[in-house]
């Protein structure tokens, strides 16, 4: 086939009117490629394309088509001119062997050798400059989703900016500040009000899970909940059904319909719920006992402010006013050095009169407000007042205590006690402010004569935990459970500087629970839990909550405490120890029995307190009187 000679196109002058603005804007890559292709067709048209404009008037086309064609020709010429200008910017480049000029391409013979053509660098639309605020929005959203669960709230805008830039170092290139963070937080609050709450310009509340779901919807990713809920399903083609983040109401309706339970499934679920409710529902007796120990007028618990003092509360909560919780007041004395901070032992400090650290006391205004309010609660009291019409302690005998050496005292003369609590002076190989007993002395304790059927609560610590289990077995008990006391300080924070512990400081104590014989319906089981959180007070003093717990466990029963001190004396309890002062016996039958057995002389006993009108405890707790001591066993 004979080659056609190259034809020179007529010089095309750009139109004089201004091209439409749409064509002056940067084109996307696909549009630019299409424009280059059209431009190439215009630069090198075929015969038919060259003749078409000339023959168009002879085809009798309607006038409206002719006008549209003219408009298209003008737009095409403007586009071609723009492409030429883009190509002219590449100095020395050849396009299909033709050198560009202001008047169009020059003729080039196809038989002449052509210089090697360098590839044109890829040219696309000039990307717009990134918006600093938009970049901060993306970085802040990612940070809150990833680290939101561990973020301490409330969080200031400056702190959030620092943490976000630390996670996304590229944000340091932009001029963004705390104001941008505050603006972004308010924008997030408007978009996801259930996940973000801003107060006083600070992030006060954050739901990382809901915020993560919002991020998934923005990015078009399937949410974790939707994926998990549809992972087990599949259509006939075997493809998994996954819920997407698209706002498709029809898809959401279909997914709701698929997830709806059938009538049979609903019936089974209702039967299972009814069965669980019956299993967990307390009996009439249990409900009665629970109501008996319920505090009159509802709970008297009052929450301590987490900020401590009123000044810190007003400064940190953002309102300028203290909250309605209980606050503390700093005790500043002339010898106090505020720069040293808080005392590690607070109100248990043994040198409070000369200690240079900061100590605290309950704010007097809060204490007075609590006394005069509807709760009628004394903030310095350890227990709340129970129901006036059914006070479980009102029918108990007054506290009675025996000052003696427990190792030699004839404990069988005291009778039987269904509940015993002991806090022995274990030898834990540490320097303690009281005397201790050796392991063998503990094993020889005659505890078994005090109970036939009952419960023993034995406090242990350190190395005494294993020894305590051994003693329970020797005394005839079987270990059934363990109670834990979590120690808190005066400011209601967990103790970190306990005075015991060989390797790490003790922040808790254990109480072993042993059972002997058979427990009948005199004991209320499953009424309390096995964890007590209470303040630490004097050395070896146990929480007062234990006495209420044991009263609920065995109401109206005789109770005995071994190794007690004056602060352990309680109404309805018999306490044995060597630091109790003059012996006091409140039970008439026990007082007479001890005198008859010669254990005490009348002058050794304090005057007997007035007994209750209707004593709840029968003589000897309903057991047989103890046997008389042999003559050689008298003390």
C-alpha positions in Angstrom: 0.0 0.0 0.0 1.4 3.4 -1.0 2.1 5.6 1.9 0.2 8.8 2.1 2.2 12.0 2.2 2.0 13.9 5.4 -0.4 16.8 5.2 0.1 20.1 7.0 -2.9 21.1 8.9 -4.1 24.6 8.5 -3.0 26.9 11.2 -5.5 27.0 14.0 -5.9 30.2 15.9 -7.3 30.0 19.4 -10.7 31.5 19.7 -10.8 35.0 21.1 -13.4 34.4 23.8 -12.4 33.2 27.2 -12.7 29.4 27.6 -15.3 28.2 30.1 -13.9 28.2 33.7 -14.4 24.4 33.9 -11.7 23.9 31.4 -9.2 26.1 33.2 -9.5 24.0 36.3 -7.1 21.0 36.8 -8.5 17.9 35.1 -8.6 14.5 36.7 -6.1 12.0 35.1 -8.7 10.2 33.1 -10.1 13.4 31.6 -6.6 14.7 30.8 -5.8 11.4 29.0 -9.0 11.7 27.0 -8.3 15.3 26.2 -4.8 14.4 24.9 -6.3 11.7 22.7 -8.9 14.1 21.2 -6.1 16.6 20.7 -4.0 14.0 18.8 -7.0 13.3 16.6 -7.3 17.0 15.9 -3.6 17.3 15.1 -3.6 14.3 12.7 -7.2 13.9 11.3 -8.1 11.3 8.7 -9.6 12.3 5.3 -13.1 11.6 6.5 -12.6 13.8 9.6 -11.1 16.6 7.5 -14.0 16.6 5.0 -16.7 16.3 7.6 -16.8 20.0 8.5 -17.0 21.0 4.9 -19.8 18.6 4.0 -21.8 19.3 7.1 -23.7 22.3 5.6 -24.7 20.1 2.6 -26.5 17.5 4.7 -29.4 19.6 5.6 -29.1 19.3 9.3 -31.5 21.3 11.5 -30.4 24.6 12.6 -30.3 23.6 16.3 -27.9 20.8 15.5 -25.7 23.2 13.6 -25.6 25.6 16.6 -24.7 22.7 18.9 -22.0 21.6 16.5 -20.5 25.0 16.4 -20.4 25.2 20.2 -18.7 21.8 20.4 -16.2 22.9 17.8 -15.4 26.1 19.8 -15.0 24.1 23.1 -12.9 21.5 21.3 -10.6 24.2 19.9 -10.2 25.8 23.4 -9.4 22.4 24.8 -6.8 21.7 22.1 -5.3 25.1 22.8 -5.0 24.3 26.5 -3.3 20.9 25.7 -0.9 22.7 23.4 0.0 25.1 26.2 0.6 22.2 28.5 2.9 20.5 25.9 4.8 23.7 25.2 5.9 23.8 28.9 8.0 20.7 28.2 10.8 22.4 26.4 12.5 20.3 23.7 9.9 17.5 23.8 8.6 16.0 20.6 5.0 14.8 20.2 4.6 12.2 17.4 7.6 13.7 15.6 6.1 17.1 15.3 7.8 20.2 16.8 5.4 22.5 18.5 5.1 26.1 17.6 2.6 28.9 18.5 0.9 28.3 15.1 0.6 24.5 15.3 2.6 21.5 14.3 5.3 21.7 11.6 5.4 19.1 8.7 7.8 16.2 9.3 8.7 13.7 6.6 8.1 10.1 7.7 11.2 9.0 5.7 13.7 11.1 7.7 15.4 9.5 10.7 13.8 10.6 13.9 15.8 11.4 17.0 15.1 9.2 20.0 12.1 10.4 21.9 12.3 10.7 25.6 9.1 9.6 27.5 7.0 12.4 28.8 6.9 12.6 32.6 3.5 11.7 33.9 1.5 14.8 34.4 -1.7 14.8 36.5 -3.8 17.3 38.3 -1.9 19.4 40.8 -3.1 18.1 44.2 -4.7 20.7 46.4 -2.8 21.8 49.5 -3.9 19.7 52.6 -6.2 21.4 55.0 -4.5 21.5 58.4 -7.7 21.3 60.3 -8.9 18.3 58.3 -5.7 16.5 58.9 -6.0 17.2 62.7 -9.6 15.9 62.6 -8.4 12.6 61.1 -5.5 12.3 63.5 -7.6 13.2 66.6 -10.3 10.7 65.6 -7.8 7.9 65.2 -6.1 8.7 68.5 -9.5 8.8 70.4 -10.5 5.4 68.9 -7.2 3.7 69.7 -6.3 5.3 73.1 -9.7 6.5 74.3 -10.3 3.6 76.6 -7.2 4.4 78.6 -7.5 8.2 78.4 -7.8 10.0 81.8 -10.9 12.3 81.7 -11.5 15.2 81.7 -8.7 15.9 79.2 -7.8 19.4 78.1 -7.4 20.5 74.4 -3.7 21.1 74.9 -3.1 17.6 76.3 -5.1 16.0 73.5 -3.1 18.0 70.9 0.2 16.9 72.4 -0.9 13.2 72.5 -2.3 13.3 69.0 0.9 14.9 67.5 2.9 12.2 69.4 0.9 9.5 67.7 0.9 11.3 64.3 4.2 13.2 63.9 3.2 14.4 60.4 0.8 16.9 62.1 3.7 18.8 63.4 4.1 20.3 59.9 0.9 22.2 60.2 0.1 25.2 62.2 -2.6 23.8 64.5 -3.2 24.6 68.1 -5.5 23.9 71.1 -8.3 25.9 69.4 -8.3 23.5 66.5 -8.7 20.6 68.9 -11.6 22.3 70.7 -13.3 22.9 67.4 -12.7 19.3 66.3 -14.2 18.0 69.6 -17.3 20.1 69.2 -17.7 18.9 65.7 -17.4 15.3 66.9 -19.9 16.0 69.6 -22.4 17.2 67.0 -21.8 14.2 64.8 -21.7 11.5 67.5 -23.4 13.0 70.7 -23.6 9.6 72.3 -19.9 9.0 72.1 -18.3 12.4 72.8 -19.3 15.1 75.4 -17.4 18.4 75.7 -17.7 20.5 78.8 -15.8 23.8 79.5 -13.7 23.2 76.4 -12.5 19.8 77.7 -13.3 16.3 76.7 -15.5 15.1 79.7 -16.9 11.8 78.3 -15.8 9.4 75.6 -17.3 6.1 74.4 -14.4 4.6 72.4 -16.6 1.7 71.1 -19.3 4.0 69.6 -16.5 6.3 68.2 -14.9 3.3 66.6 -18.2 2.4 64.9 -18.5 6.0 63.7 -15.0 5.8 62.2 -15.9 2.5 60.4 -18.9 4.2 58.9 -16.8 7.1 57.6 -14.2 4.8 56.1 -16.8 2.4 54.7 -15.5 -0.5 56.7 -17.8 -3.2 58.1 -18.3 -2.7 61.9 -17.1 -5.4 64.3 -20.6 -6.0 65.7 -22.1 -6.4 62.2 -19.4 -8.7 61.1 -19.7 -10.9 64.2 -23.5 -11.0 64.0 -23.5 -12.2 60.4 -20.4 -14.4 60.3 -22.3 -17.6 60.6 -24.8 -16.9 57.7 -24.4 -17.5 54.0 -26.4 -17.4 50.8 -26.7 -20.2 48.2 -23.4 -19.1 46.6 -21.6 -19.6 49.9 -20.8 -16.0 50.3 -20.9 -14.5 53.8 -23.4 -11.8 54.5 -21.7 -8.8 56.2 -23.4 -5.6 57.4 -21.7 -2.6 55.8 -21.5 0.9 57.0 -23.5 2.3 54.0 -26.7 4.1 54.9 -28.9 1.7 53.0 -32.3 1.5 54.6 -33.4 -1.5 52.5 -30.3 -3.5 53.6 -30.9 -2.5 57.3 -34.5 -3.7 57.0 -33.4 -7.0 55.6 -30.8 -7.5 58.3 -33.3 -6.7 61.0 -35.8 -9.2 59.5 -33.1 -11.9 59.4 -32.0 -11.2 63.0 -35.6 -11.3 64.3 -36.4 -14.4 66.4 -39.1 -16.7 65.5 -42.1 -17.3 67.7 -40.7 -20.7 68.9 -37.4 -19.1 69.8 -39.1 -16.3 71.7 -41.1 -18.9 73.6 -38.0 -20.8 74.6 -36.2 -17.6 75.7 -39.2 -16.6 77.8 -39.2 -20.0 79.5 -35.4 -19.8 80.2 -35.8 -16.3 81.6 -38.6 -17.4 83.9 -36.6 -20.3 85.1 -33.6 -18.2 85.9 -35.8 -15.7 87.7 -37.3 -18.4 89.9 -33.8 -19.8 90.7 -32.4 -16.5 91.8 -35.5 -15.3 93.6 -35.0 -15.4 97.4 -37.3 -17.3 99.6 -39.8 -15.6 101.9 -37.5 -16.3 104.9 -34.5 -14.9 103.0 -36.4 -11.8 102.0 -37.5 -11.3 105.6 -34.0 -11.6 107.0 -32.6 -9.3 104.3 -35.3 -6.7 105.1 -34.5 -7.0 108.8 -31.0 -5.8 108.3 -31.8 -3.2 105.7 -30.9 0.3 106.9 -33.9 2.5 107.9 -34.8 5.1 105.2 -32.6 3.5 102.6 -28.8 3.5 102.1 -26.8 5.9 104.2 -23.7 5.6 102.1 -22.2 9.0 101.1 -19.6 9.2 98.4 -16.3 10.9 99.0 -15.2 13.4 96.4 -12.4 12.0 94.3 -10.6 15.4 94.3 -10.2 15.4 98.1 -10.5 19.0 99.3 -13.1 21.6 98.3 -10.5 23.8 96.8 -9.2 21.1 94.5 -12.8 20.1 93.6 -13.8 23.6 92.6 -10.6 24.0 90.5 -10.7 20.7 88.7 -14.4 20.1 88.0 -14.6 23.2 85.8 -17.6 24.9 87.6 -15.8 26.9 90.2 -17.9 25.4 93.0 -17.4 22.2 95.0 -19.6 19.2 94.5 -22.1 17.8 97.0 -19.9 14.9 98.1 -17.9 14.6 101.3 -14.6 16.6 101.2 -11.5 16.7 103.4 -9.7 19.6 104.9 -5.9 19.9 105.1 -4.5 20.2 108.6 -1.7 22.8 108.3 0.3 23.4 111.5 3.3 25.7 112.1 5.7 22.8 111.7 4.0 21.5 108.5 6.1 21.7 105.3 3.6 21.8 102.4 6.2 21.0 99.8 6.7 17.5 101.3 3.1 16.5 100.3 0.8 14.1 102.1 1.9 11.9 104.9 2.0 8.2 103.8 0.1 7.1 107.0 -2.3 10.0 107.2 -4.6 9.5 110.3 -2.7 6.4 111.4 0.6 8.3 111.7 2.2 7.6 115.1 3.9 11.0 115.1 1.1 13.2 114.0 1.9 15.9 116.6 5.4 16.5 115.1 5.0 15.1 111.5 5.9 17.7 108.9 3.8 16.1 106.2 0.2 17.2 105.4 -2.6 15.4 107.3 -6.4 15.6 106.7 -9.7 15.6 108.5 -13.3 15.5 107.4 -14.5 19.0 106.4 -16.6 20.3 109.3 -19.2 22.0 106.9 -19.9 18.7 105.2 -20.1 16.9 108.5 -22.7 19.3 109.9 -24.7 19.2 106.6 -24.8 15.4 106.8 -26.0 15.5 110.4 -28.8 17.9 109.7 -29.9 16.4 106.4 -32.5 13.7 105.7 -29.9 10.9 105.9 -29.0 11.7 109.5 -25.6 10.1 109.0 -22.6 10.7 111.2 -19.5 10.9 108.9 -17.2 9.9 111.8 -19.3 6.7 112.6 -18.3 3.4 111.2 -21.8 1.9 110.9 -25.3 3.2 110.0 -28.3 3.0 112.2 -30.6 0.0 111.4 -34.3 0.0 111.5 -35.7 1.5 114.6 -38.5 -0.9 114.9 -36.3 -4.0 114.5 -32.8 -3.2 115.7 -30.9 -6.5 115.8 -28.7 -5.3 118.6 -31.4 -3.8 120.8 -32.2 -7.2 122.4 -28.6 -8.3 122.9 -26.8 -8.2 126.3 -24.2 -5.5 126.7 -20.7 -6.2 125.8 -18.8 -8.6 128.1 -15.1 -9.2 128.2 -12.6 -11.3 130.1 -9.1 -10.0 130.8 -7.0 -13.1 130.9 -4.2 -15.1 129.3 -5.9 -17.1 126.7 -3.2 -19.8 126.7 -4.1 -20.9 130.3 -7.7 -19.7 130.8 -10.3 -22.5 131.2 -12.3 -21.6 128.1 -14.7 -24.5 128.6 -16.3 -22.5 131.4 -17.7 -20.0 128.9 -20.1 -22.4 127.2 -20.7 -22.8 123.5 -20.6 -20.1 120.8 -22.0 -20.7 117.3 -19.7 -17.9 115.9 -16.0 -17.3 116.8 -13.6 -14.8 115.4 -9.9 -14.8 116.3 -7.0 -12.5 115.4 -4.0 -14.3 116.9 -0.7 -12.6 117.4 1.1 -14.8 114.8 4.9 -14.8 114.8 5.4 -13.5 111.3 9.2 -12.8 111.9 8.8 -9.1 112.0 9.1 -6.4 114.7 5.6 -5.8 116.0 4.3 -3.5 118.8 2.8 -6.4 120.7 3.8 -9.8 121.9 3.4 -12.9 119.7 2.8 -16.6 120.1 4.9 -19.4 118.7 3.6 -21.9 116.2 3.4 -24.7 118.8 1.4 -22.5 121.2 -1.1 -21.8 118.5 -1.5 -25.5 117.7 -2.1 -26.3 121.4 -4.9 -23.7 121.7 -8.0 -25.3 123.2 -10.4 -23.7 120.7 -12.3 -27.0 120.0 -14.1 -26.9 123.4 -15.9 -23.7 122.4 -18.0 -25.1 119.6 -19.9 -28.2 118.6 -21.6 -26.8 115.5 -20.5 -23.4 114.2 -18.2 -21.2 112.2 -14.7 -19.9 113.0 -13.3 -16.8 111.3 -9.5 -16.9 111.6 -7.4 -13.8 110.5 -4.0 -14.7 109.0 -1.3 -12.8 107.3 2.1 -13.5 105.7 3.6 -16.9 106.6 0.6 -17.6 109.0 -1.7 -18.4 106.0 -0.4 -22.0 105.8 -0.2 -22.3 109.6 -3.7 -21.1 110.0 -5.1 -23.8 107.7 -3.1 -26.4 109.7 -4.6 -25.1 113.0 -8.1 -25.3 111.6 -7.6 -28.9 110.9 -6.1 -29.6 114.3 -9.0 -27.9 116.0 -11.5 -29.9 114.1 -12.6 -27.5 111.4 -12.8 -27.9 107.7 -11.7 -24.9 105.6 -14.6 -23.8 103.3 -13.8 -20.2 102.1 -11.7 -17.2 102.5 -12.7 -13.6 103.2 -10.6 -10.7 101.9 -10.2 -7.3 103.5 -8.9 -4.6 101.1 -7.3 -1.9 103.1 -7.9 1.8 102.3 -6.5 4.9 103.9 -8.3 8.0 105.3 -8.7 9.4 101.8 -10.5 6.2 100.7 -7.5 5.1 98.5 -5.9 1.7 98.6 -3.0 1.5 101.1 0.4 1.5 99.5 2.7 1.9 102.5 1.6 -0.8 104.9 3.8 -1.6 107.9 3.9 -5.4 107.1 5.3 -7.4 104.2 8.7 -8.8 103.6 8.9 -8.1 99.8 6.0 -5.9 98.9 3.8 -3.9 101.2 0.5 -5.6 102.2 -2.7 -3.9 101.0 -5.0 -6.6 102.2 -5.6 -9.3 104.8 -7.1 -12.7 104.7 -9.6 -14.3 107.0 -9.9 -18.1 106.8 -13.4 -19.5 107.3 -13.7 -22.9 108.9 -16.9 -24.9 109.6 -17.4 -27.5 112.4 -20.3 -29.9 112.6 -23.6 -29.2 110.7 -24.9 -25.7 110.1 -28.7 -25.5 110.5 -31.2 -22.8 109.7 -29.8 -20.6 112.4 -27.2 -19.4 109.8 -28.0 -17.1 106.9 -25.9 -18.2 104.0 -25.3 -16.2 100.7 -26.3 -12.9 102.3 -22.9 -11.1 102.1 -19.9 -11.3 99.8 -16.4 -12.3 100.6 -14.7 -8.9 100.1 -14.7 -6.0 102.5 -13.2 -2.6 101.6 -12.6 -0.5 104.8 -10.2 1.9 106.3 -7.1 1.0 108.3 -7.1 2.3 111.9 -5.1 1.3 114.9 -2.6 -1.5 114.7 -4.2 -5.0 114.3 -7.7 -3.4 114.5 -10.1 -5.1 112.1 -13.0 -3.4 110.3 -16.2 -2.9 112.2 -18.0 -4.2 109.1 -17.1 -7.7 110.2 -19.4 -7.5 113.3 -22.4 -6.5 111.1 -21.5 -9.3 108.7 -21.4 -11.9 111.4 -24.6 -10.6 113.0 -26.4 -11.0 109.6 -24.8 -14.5 109.3 -26.1 -15.7 112.7 -28.6 -13.2 114.2 -29.4 -13.6 117.9 -26.6 -16.1 118.6 -23.7 -16.0 121.1 -20.5 -14.7 119.6 -16.9 -14.9 120.9 -13.8 -13.0 119.9 -10.3 -14.2 120.9 -7.3 -12.0 121.3 -9.4 -8.8 121.4 -8.5 -5.3 122.6 -10.6 -2.5 124.0 -11.6 -1.3 120.5 -12.9 -4.8 119.7 -15.6 -4.8 122.5 -19.1 -4.9 120.9 -22.6 -5.3 122.2 -23.7 -9.0 121.9 -20.1 -10.2 121.9 -17.8 -11.9 124.5 -14.2 -10.8 124.1 -11.1 -12.5 125.5 -7.7 -10.7 125.7 -5.0 -9.6 128.0 -5.4 -5.8 127.5 -9.1 -5.4 128.4 -9.0 -4.0 131.9 -11.4 -5.2 134.6 -13.5 -8.2 133.6 -17.2 -7.4 132.8 -19.8 -10.2 132.5 -23.3 -9.2 131.3 -25.0 -12.6 131.1 -26.4 -13.5 134.5 -26.0 -17.3 134.1 -22.4 -17.0 132.9 -21.5 -14.6 135.8 -22.9 -17.0 138.4 -21.1 -20.0 136.8 -17.7 -18.3 136.8 -18.1 -17.4 140.5 -19.3 -20.9 141.4 -16.3 -22.5 139.6 -13.9 -20.1 141.4 -12.6 -18.7 138.1 -13.2 -15.2 139.5 -14.0 -13.6 142.8 -16.8 -11.0 143.1 -14.3 -8.2 143.5 -12.6 -9.2 140.3 -15.7 -8.4 138.3 -17.1 -5.1 137.2 -20.7 -4.3 138.1 -23.1 -6.2 135.8 -24.8 -4.0 133.2 -28.6 -3.9 133.0 -29.9 -6.8 130.9 -32.4 -6.2 128.0 -36.1 -6.5 128.7 -36.6 -9.3 126.2 -33.2 -11.0 125.7 -32.8 -12.5 122.3 -30.2 -15.0 123.5 -31.5 -17.8 125.7 -29.4 -19.0 128.6 -26.2 -20.6 127.3 -27.4 -19.9 123.8 -29.8 -22.9 124.0 -27.0 -25.3 124.8 -26.5 -27.4 127.9 -24.6 -25.7 130.7 -20.9 -26.5 130.7 -19.7 -29.3 133.0 -18.0 -28.4 136.3 -14.3 -28.2 136.3 -12.3 -30.8 138.2 -10.7 -29.6 141.4 -7.2 -29.7 139.9 -8.3 -27.6 136.9 -9.5 -24.6 139.1 -7.4 -21.4 138.8 
